[in-house]
Amino acid sequence: MGYITVAQLISKRKNRRKRVVPMGIKIGSMSIRFVSVIVISILALFYLAQSNQVATRGYLINELEQKQTQLVELNERLSVEAVRFQSLKNIKSNVSKLDLVPIDQIDYITKKGNMVVRP
């Protein structure tokens, strides 16, 4: 603990009387407990804020992954549909080259017993 010396003049004397004033802060058990509670509370708040932020980001990542999965499935369906339309378009454009003719009437063949009968 440090001390400070204060000089006082006694009236009309040249002698100086010195007084010693202790300069120190007394820290008791209550002060230590109070500071400890404050520090622990601040650390707990930082921990809660951090865990909340991590949980929020986790939910956002999960939502984005679900959206990505949906978009990939949509892309696959559209690719299959595009290929199907292209194949129909190719057949229609190549009808004359392949010597195909349009069908007027459809005849179905049915099976009766061991023989096939035409209606």
Helices and strands as residue ranges (DSSP letters): E 2-9, E 16-23, H 29-93, E 110-112, E 115-117
